[in-house]
Amino acid sequence: MSAGRLLRNLLKGERLVFTAGVYTPVQARLAELAGHNCIYVSGYSCSIGYLLRPDIGFLNLSDMVNFAGMIARTVRKPVISDADDAYGNAVTAIRTVEEFARIGVAGIHVEDQRFPKRCGHLAGKLVLPFDEALLKMKSILRARDEVDRDLVIIARTDVLGSEGGTVEEAVRRGIAYADAGADVVWAEFRSPDDEAAKIFAERVLAQHPDIPLLFNYSSSFKWSKSKWRLRFKEVAAMGYKLLLVSMGSLQAELVSVWKYLKGLAEELEEAHWRLESELEGTLFENIHEFVGISRYAELERLFLPTGELRERYGSE
């Protein structure tokens, strides 16, 4: 079964599918081992993790296809990748669809921003005019049908965060993208307490009751300190089917790596000994086994010449 079909089945069968954004194969594998049903490659996490730059258009198609491809080859769960603004206009976006289909991801999300795009929660966003955005989405959907009908296309509108953007326009775009054949619809909201999240879901689902909606539990916000203190079950109750904690893994990594490195600078070996203690009993206590050294050792025994094995390992 294709990755796209796996994701489609998940969205049909689960009340809420959720995961945290990742940017490396290691993080993706950990998400899979932790029980996440799908994997999300976060563009902002890639921009920070690989370039140490904000998400304002520094990554290109080749970058994201490379990052997402490494992750898709590492895990068995379906992978959704950030495809930003599809890296061009309605015609050049065709190649974007082809390249992501080639690497075996389950789905991509594409937003209606003008180039160069930026994170949906940064100021200064510009969106395409409605007609141009819709034609571009139709081109992307046609390309999907030509290369891989199972590939899930997530249509995202950033109009609410643009200058003068309204919930009415977000709804109009969401419905139009669904009318055109988008598989999932997503609107970016301005705050964790944005009433637009409820309005958007109600109005889009009134026209397309079966379309999955995506909710970004954005790492740009402090959900625990918000007025709503929105829980995942409440997101599902509003009608959303897919939830992404977009930069959760990167944030967790920053906290844990900083804690270790700061401790090492101040406490020397004591900090490392503490890390060794924390690793005991975990899946990665033996890092070599975590990445499958035993499997490759067995392959060496099966396929390397006897003489080379003796050179490497002695006569045993």
C-alpha positions as a LaTeX table, in Angstrom:
\begin{tabular}{lrrr}
\hline
Residue & $x$ (\AA) & $y$ (\AA) & $z$ (\AA) \\
\hline
Met1 & 0.00 & 0.00 & 0.00 \\
Ser2 & 1.34 & 3.43 & $-0.93$ \\
Ala3 & 2.28 & 5.96 & 1.73 \\
Gly4 & $-0.45$ & 8.27 & 0.49 \\
Arg5 & $-3.07$ & 5.54 & 0.80 \\
Leu6 & $-1.89$ & 4.79 & 4.34 \\
Leu7 & $-2.36$ & 8.44 & 5.28 \\
Arg8 & $-5.77$ & 8.60 & 3.63 \\
Asn9 & $-6.88$ & 5.54 & 5.59 \\
Leu10 & $-5.60$ & 7.10 & 8.81 \\
Leu11 & $-7.59$ & 10.26 & 8.20 \\
Lys12 & $-10.71$ & 8.22 & 7.52 \\
Gly13 & $-10.33$ & 5.92 & 10.50 \\
Glu14 & $-9.02$ & 8.09 & 13.33 \\
Arg15 & $-10.89$ & 10.83 & 15.18 \\
Leu16 & $-7.70$ & 12.89 & 15.40 \\
Val17 & $-4.29$ & 12.18 & 13.88 \\
Phe18 & $-1.50$ & 14.16 & 15.55 \\
Thr19 & 2.26 & 14.36 & 15.54 \\
Ala20 & 5.13 & 16.78 & 16.19 \\
Gly21 & 7.31 & 18.25 & 13.48 \\
Val22 & 10.75 & 16.70 & 12.93 \\
Tyr23 & 13.70 & 17.58 & 10.75 \\
Thr24 & 16.10 & 14.61 & 11.01 \\
Pro25 & 15.80 & 10.85 & 10.46 \\
Val26 & 16.65 & 10.30 & 14.15 \\
Gln27 & 13.73 & 12.46 & 15.30 \\
Ala28 & 11.44 & 10.75 & 12.79 \\
Arg29 & 12.44 & 7.32 & 14.05 \\
Leu30 & 11.84 & 8.40 & 17.65 \\
Ala31 & 8.37 & 9.67 & 16.71 \\
Glu32 & 7.62 & 6.32 & 15.11 \\
Leu33 & 8.90 & 4.37 & 18.12 \\
Ala34 & 6.87 & 6.62 & 20.43 \\
Gly35 & 3.69 & 5.54 & 18.66 \\
His36 & 2.97 & 8.43 & 16.30 \\
Asn37 & 0.90 & 7.28 & 13.34 \\
Cys38 & 2.42 & 9.72 & 10.88 \\
Ile39 & 5.54 & 11.85 & 10.58 \\
Tyr40 & 5.68 & 15.56 & 9.75 \\
Val41 & 8.75 & 17.24 & 8.23 \\
Ser42 & 8.65 & 20.83 & 9.47 \\
Gly43 & 10.09 & 23.46 & 7.14 \\
Tyr44 & 10.80 & 25.91 & 9.94 \\
Ser45 & 12.61 & 23.18 & 11.89 \\
Cys46 & 14.70 & 22.39 & 8.80 \\
Ser47 & 15.53 & 26.07 & 8.32 \\
Ile48 & 16.67 & 26.40 & 11.93 \\
Gly49 & 18.25 & 22.97 & 12.26 \\
Tyr50 & 20.27 & 23.00 & 9.03 \\
Leu51 & 20.76 & 26.70 & 8.28 \\
Leu52 & 20.22 & 28.45 & 11.64 \\
Arg53 & 18.03 & 30.92 & 9.76 \\
Pro54 & 14.40 & 31.98 & 10.16 \\
Asp55 & 11.72 & 30.53 & 7.93 \\
Ile56 & 11.55 & 33.40 & 5.44 \\
Gly57 & 12.32 & 31.61 & 2.18 \\
Phe58 & 15.93 & 30.43 & 2.53 \\
Leu59 & 15.08 & 26.77 & 1.85 \\
Asn60 & 14.41 & 25.66 & $-1.72$ \\
Leu61 & 12.79 & 22.67 & $-3.39$ \\
Ser62 & 15.99 & 20.61 & $-3.53$ \\
Asp63 & 16.62 & 21.20 & 0.18 \\
Met64 & 13.19 & 20.04 & 1.30 \\
Val65 & 13.08 & 17.07 & $-1.08$ \\
Asn66 & 16.46 & 15.98 & 0.26 \\
Phe67 & 15.45 & 16.33 & 3.92 \\
Ala68 & 12.03 & 14.73 & 3.46 \\
Gly69 & 13.48 & 11.95 & 1.32 \\
Met70 & 15.99 & 10.93 & 3.99 \\
Ile71 & 13.18 & 10.79 & 6.52 \\
Ala72 & 10.77 & 8.90 & 4.25 \\
Arg73 & 13.44 & 6.24 & 3.69 \\
Thr74 & 13.99 & 5.88 & 7.44 \\
Val75 & 10.46 & 5.22 & 8.70 \\
Arg76 & 7.48 & 3.09 & 7.74 \\
Lys77 & 4.82 & 5.53 & 8.88 \\
Pro78 & 3.43 & 7.94 & 6.27 \\
Val79 & 5.39 & 11.18 & 5.98 \\
Ile80 & 3.88 & 14.63 & 5.40 \\
Ser81 & 6.31 & 17.27 & 4.21 \\
Asp82 & 6.23 & 21.03 & 4.22 \\
Ala83 & 6.36 & 22.22 & 0.59 \\
Asp84 & 6.14 & 25.92 & 1.44 \\
Asp85 & 4.63 & 27.91 & $-1.46$ \\
Ala86 & 5.57 & 25.10 & $-3.93$ \\
Tyr87 & 8.66 & 27.13 & $-4.90$ \\
Gly88 & 7.25 & 28.95 & $-7.88$ \\
Asn89 & 4.16 & 29.80 & $-9.85$ \\
Ala90 & 1.33 & 27.58 & $-11.06$ \\
Val91 & 3.49 & 26.01 & $-13.77$ \\
Thr92 & 6.79 & 25.52 & $-11.94$ \\
Ala93 & 4.87 & 24.07 & $-8.98$ \\
Ile94 & 4.23 & 21.01 & $-11.16$ \\
Arg95 & 7.84 & 19.92 & $-10.64$ \\
Thr96 & 7.42 & 20.32 & $-6.89$ \\
Val97 & 4.63 & 17.76 & $-6.91$ \\
Glu98 & 6.65 & 15.41 & $-9.13$ \\
Glu99 & 9.73 & 15.58 & $-6.91$ \\
Phe100 & 7.88 & 14.93 & $-3.67$ \\
Ala101 & 5.95 & 12.06 & $-5.27$ \\
Arg102 & 9.24 & 10.55 & $-6.43$ \\
Ile103 & 10.69 & 10.28 & $-2.90$ \\
Gly104 & 7.64 & 8.49 & $-1.51$ \\
Val105 & 6.15 & 10.96 & 0.94 \\
Ala106 & 2.47 & 10.51 & 1.77 \\
Gly107 & 1.53 & 14.15 & 1.42 \\
Ile108 & 2.66 & 17.74 & 1.15 \\
His109 & 1.21 & 21.05 & 2.25 \\
Val110 & 1.28 & 24.12 & 0.03 \\
Glu111 & 0.36 & 27.64 & 1.11 \\
Asp112 & $-1.03$ & 30.57 & $-0.85$ \\
Gln113 & 1.71 & 33.05 & $-0.01$ \\
Arg114 & 3.68 & 35.10 & $-2.50$ \\
Phe115 & 7.39 & 34.36 & $-2.92$ \\
Pro116 & 9.46 & 34.58 & $-0.82$ \\
Lys117 & 7.21 & 32.91 & 1.71 \\
Arg118 & 7.69 & 33.07 & 5.46 \\
Cys119 & 6.47 & 31.29 & 8.57 \\
Gly120 & 2.72 & 31.68 & 8.94 \\
His121 & 3.17 & 33.43 & 12.28 \\
Leu122 & 5.75 & 36.02 & 11.23 \\
Ala123 & 4.75 & 39.53 & 10.23 \\
Gly124 & 5.12 & 40.70 & 6.66 \\
Lys125 & 3.33 & 37.89 & 4.81 \\
Leu126 & 1.90 & 38.56 & 1.37 \\
Val127 & $-0.67$ & 36.23 & $-0.18$ \\
Leu128 & $-1.56$ & 35.63 & $-3.79$ \\
Pro129 & $-4.79$ & 37.15 & $-5.09$ \\
Phe130 & $-7.71$ & 34.72 & $-4.82$ \\
Asp131 & $-7.93$ & 33.84 & $-8.52$ \\
Glu132 & $-4.19$ & 33.29 & $-8.89$ \\
Ala133 & $-4.03$ & 31.18 & $-5.72$ \\
Leu134 & $-6.92$ & 29.01 & $-6.89$ \\
Leu135 & $-5.41$ & 28.45 & $-10.34$ \\
Lys136 & $-2.10$ & 27.50 & $-8.74$ \\
Met137 & $-3.86$ & 25.00 & $-6.48$ \\
Lys138 & $-5.69$ & 23.53 & $-9.47$ \\
Ser139 & $-2.36$ & 23.09 & $-11.26$ \\
Ile140 & $-0.91$ & 21.31 & $-8.22$ \\
Leu141 & $-3.93$ & 19.02 & $-7.98$ \\
Arg142 & $-3.74$ & 18.18 & $-11.68$ \\
Ala143 & $-0.05$ & 17.32 & $-11.27$ \\
Arg144 & $-0.97$ & 15.06 & $-8.34$ \\
Asp145 & $-3.48$ & 13.20 & $-10.50$ \\
Glu146 & $-0.86$ & 12.70 & $-13.20$ \\
Val147 & 1.95 & 11.38 & $-11.00$ \\
Asp148 & 0.35 & 9.81 & $-7.91$ \\
Arg149 & $-3.36$ & 10.01 & $-7.16$ \\
Asp150 & $-2.70$ & 8.79 & $-3.61$ \\
Leu151 & $-0.45$ & 11.75 & $-2.76$ \\
Val152 & $-2.30$ & 13.87 & $-0.20$ \\
Ile153 & $-2.39$ & 17.57 & $-1.07$ \\
Ile154 & $-2.94$ & 19.82 & 1.94 \\
Ala155 & $-4.05$ & 23.28 & 0.84 \\
Arg156 & $-3.15$ & 26.00 & 3.31 \\
Thr157 & $-4.29$ & 29.59 & 3.38 \\
Asp158 & $-2.29$ & 32.25 & 5.18 \\
Val159 & $-4.69$ & 35.06 & 4.37 \\
Leu160 & $-5.71$ & 35.61 & 8.02 \\
Gly161 & $-2.16$ & 36.57 & 8.93 \\
Ser162 & $-1.72$ & 38.96 & 6.02 \\
Glu163 & $-2.48$ & 42.66 & 6.14 \\
Gly164 & $-6.25$ & 43.12 & 6.17 \\
Gly165 & $-6.94$ & 39.39 & 6.09 \\
Thr166 & $-10.37$ & 38.27 & 7.32 \\
Val167 & $-11.90$ & 35.01 & 8.45 \\
Glu168 & $-14.45$ & 35.36 & 5.65 \\
Glu169 & $-11.65$ & 35.34 & 3.08 \\
Ala170 & $-9.98$ & 32.37 & 4.79 \\
Val171 & $-13.28$ & 30.47 & 4.61 \\
Arg172 & $-13.75$ & 31.44 & 0.96 \\
Arg173 & $-10.32$ & 30.13 & 0.09 \\
Gly174 & $-10.71$ & 26.97 & 2.15 \\
Ile175 & $-13.99$ & 26.12 & 0.42 \\
Ala176 & $-12.56$ & 26.96 & $-3.01$ \\
Tyr177 & $-9.53$ & 24.71 & $-2.46$ \\
Ala178 & $-11.82$ & 21.90 & $-1.33$ \\
Asp179 & $-14.05$ & 22.47 & $-4.36$ \\
Ala180 & $-10.97$ & 22.15 & $-6.57$ \\
Gly181 & $-10.10$ & 18.76 & $-5.06$ \\
Ala182 & $-7.68$ & 19.42 & $-2.22$ \\
Asp183 & $-7.49$ & 16.45 & 0.14 \\
Val184 & $-7.04$ & 18.44 & 3.36 \\
Val185 & $-7.62$ & 22.14 & 4.11 \\
Trp186 & $-5.66$ & 24.24 & 6.60 \\
Ala187 & $-5.91$ & 27.86 & 7.72 \\
Glu188 & $-3.21$ & 29.52 & 9.78 \\
Phe189 & $-4.57$ & 31.52 & 12.72 \\
Arg190 & $-3.21$ & 34.58 & 14.49 \\
Ser191 & $-3.24$ & 33.44 & 18.11 \\
Pro192 & $-3.98$ & 30.39 & 20.28 \\
Asp193 & $-7.31$ & 31.99 & 21.26 \\
Asp194 & $-8.44$ & 32.88 & 17.74 \\
Glu195 & $-12.21$ & 32.45 & 17.37 \\
Ala196 & $-11.51$ & 32.15 & 13.66 \\
Ala197 & $-10.48$ & 28.53 & 14.27 \\
Lys198 & $-14.05$ & 27.64 & 15.24 \\
Ile199 & $-15.64$ & 29.75 & 12.51 \\
Phe200 & $-13.37$ & 28.35 & 9.81 \\
Ala201 & $-14.13$ & 24.75 & 10.77 \\
Glu202 & $-17.89$ & 25.32 & 11.00 \\
Arg203 & $-18.21$ & 27.06 & 7.65 \\
Val204 & $-15.88$ & 24.86 & 5.62 \\
Leu205 & $-17.41$ & 21.67 & 7.02 \\
Ala206 & $-20.89$ & 23.01 & 6.27 \\
Gln207 & $-19.92$ & 22.92 & 2.59 \\
His208 & $-17.58$ & 19.91 & 2.71 \\
Pro209 & $-18.60$ & 17.77 & 5.70 \\
Asp210 & $-16.15$ & 14.98 & 4.89 \\
Ile211 & $-12.98$ & 16.95 & 4.18 \\
Pro212 & $-10.24$ & 16.63 & 6.82 \\
Leu213 & $-9.17$ & 19.93 & 8.35 \\
Leu214 & $-5.66$ & 20.50 & 9.69 \\
Phe215 & $-4.94$ & 22.44 & 12.88 \\
Asn216 & $-1.48$ & 23.83 & 13.57 \\
Tyr217 & $-0.81$ & 23.60 & 17.31 \\
Ser218 & 1.90 & 26.08 & 16.51 \\
Ser219 & 5.12 & 26.26 & 18.44 \\
Ser220 & 4.95 & 30.03 & 17.94 \\
Phe221 & 2.32 & 30.22 & 20.69 \\
Lys222 & 2.29 & 29.46 & 24.43 \\
Trp223 & $-0.74$ & 27.20 & 24.63 \\
Ser224 & $-0.43$ & 26.54 & 28.36 \\
Lys225 & $-0.76$ & 30.27 & 29.09 \\
Ser226 & $-3.54$ & 31.03 & 26.61 \\
Lys227 & $-7.13$ & 31.87 & 27.50 \\
Trp228 & $-8.49$ & 28.67 & 25.98 \\
Arg229 & $-5.67$ & 26.31 & 27.10 \\
Leu230 & $-6.83$ & 24.28 & 24.14 \\
Arg231 & $-6.55$ & 20.51 & 24.47 \\
Phe232 & $-6.24$ & 18.09 & 21.57 \\
Lys233 & $-9.68$ & 16.61 & 22.25 \\
Glu234 & $-11.17$ & 20.09 & 21.94 \\
Val235 & $-9.46$ & 20.57 & 18.59 \\
Ala236 & $-11.07$ & 17.32 & 17.44 \\
Ala237 & $-14.44$ & 18.47 & 18.77 \\
Met238 & $-14.23$ & 21.58 & 16.58 \\
Gly239 & $-14.00$ & 19.27 & 13.57 \\
Tyr240 & $-10.27$ & 19.12 & 12.92 \\
Lys241 & $-8.85$ & 15.75 & 11.86 \\
Leu242 & $-5.09$ & 16.36 & 11.66 \\
Leu243 & $-3.03$ & 18.25 & 14.26 \\
Leu244 & 0.63 & 19.23 & 13.99 \\
Val245 & 2.83 & 20.49 & 16.81 \\
Ser246 & 4.95 & 22.09 & 14.16 \\
Met247 & 8.29 & 22.62 & 15.92 \\
Gly248 & 7.82 & 20.49 & 19.01 \\
Ser249 & 10.77 & 18.16 & 18.42 \\
Leu250 & 13.15 & 21.03 & 17.69 \\
Gln251 & 12.09 & 22.83 & 20.86 \\
Ala252 & 12.56 & 19.66 & 22.93 \\
Glu253 & 15.97 & 19.15 & 21.34 \\
Leu254 & 17.05 & 22.71 & 22.09 \\
Val255 & 16.09 & 22.35 & 25.75 \\
Ser256 & 17.76 & 18.97 & 26.27 \\
Val257 & 20.95 & 19.64 & 24.29 \\
Trp258 & 21.40 & 23.06 & 25.94 \\
Lys259 & 20.97 & 21.48 & 29.37 \\
Tyr260 & 23.64 & 18.88 & 28.59 \\
Leu261 & 26.16 & 21.24 & 26.97 \\
Lys262 & 25.76 & 23.90 & 29.66 \\
Gly263 & 26.19 & 21.24 & 32.31 \\
Leu264 & 29.29 & 19.88 & 30.59 \\
Ala265 & 30.83 & 23.35 & 30.49 \\
Glu266 & 30.20 & 23.91 & 34.19 \\
Glu267 & 30.40 & 20.43 & 35.74 \\
Leu268 & 32.74 & 18.59 & 33.35 \\
Glu269 & 32.54 & 14.80 & 33.56 \\
Glu270 & 29.80 & 14.93 & 36.22 \\
Ala271 & 27.38 & 16.20 & 33.60 \\
His272 & 28.29 & 13.40 & 31.22 \\
Trp273 & 28.00 & 10.79 & 33.95 \\
Arg274 & 24.52 & 12.11 & 34.66 \\
Leu275 & 23.64 & 11.67 & 30.98 \\
Glu276 & 24.92 & 8.09 & 31.07 \\
Ser277 & 22.64 & 7.42 & 34.02 \\
Glu278 & 19.66 & 8.92 & 32.18 \\
Leu279 & 20.35 & 6.71 & 29.16 \\
Glu280 & 20.20 & 3.50 & 31.20 \\
Gly281 & 17.21 & 1.38 & 30.26 \\
Thr282 & 16.24 & 3.50 & 27.26 \\
Leu283 & 15.91 & 2.36 & 23.65 \\
Phe284 & 19.16 & 4.14 & 22.87 \\
Glu285 & 21.30 & 3.11 & 25.84 \\
Asn286 & 23.43 & 1.26 & 23.27 \\
Ile287 & 23.59 & 3.73 & 20.39 \\
His288 & 25.13 & 1.13 & 18.06 \\
Glu289 & 22.21 & $-1.24$ & 18.51 \\
Phe290 & 19.75 & 1.63 & 18.17 \\
Val291 & 20.96 & 2.18 & 14.61 \\
Gly292 & 21.08 & $-1.54$ & 13.77 \\
Ile293 & 24.73 & $-2.56$ & 13.95 \\
Ser294 & 23.81 & $-6.23$ & 14.55 \\
Arg295 & 21.88 & $-6.37$ & 11.29 \\
Tyr296 & 24.82 & $-5.02$ & 9.32 \\
Ala297 & 27.23 & $-7.36$ & 11.10 \\
Glu298 & 25.06 & $-10.27$ & 9.97 \\
Leu299 & 25.06 & $-8.95$ & 6.39 \\
Glu300 & 28.85 & $-8.79$ & 6.53 \\
Arg301 & 28.99 & $-12.42$ & 7.62 \\
Leu302 & 26.72 & $-13.38$ & 4.73 \\
Phe303 & 28.30 & $-11.40$ & 1.93 \\
Leu304 & 31.90 & $-10.34$ & 2.68 \\
Pro305 & 34.78 & $-12.63$ & 1.69 \\
Thr306 & 36.11 & $-14.81$ & 4.49 \\
Gly307 & 39.55 & $-13.24$ & 4.17 \\
Glu308 & 38.20 & $-9.75$ & 4.69 \\
Leu309 & 36.20 & $-10.86$ & 7.73 \\
Arg310 & 39.38 & $-12.30$ & 9.26 \\
Glu311 & 41.23 & $-9.04$ & 8.57 \\
Arg312 & 38.49 & $-7.06$ & 10.26 \\
Tyr313 & 37.58 & $-9.30$ & 13.18 \\
Gly314 & 40.35 & $-11.83$ & 13.61 \\
Ser315 & 40.01 & $-15.61$ & 13.34 \\
Glu316 & 36.90 & $-16.06$ & 15.52 \\
\hline
\end{tabular}
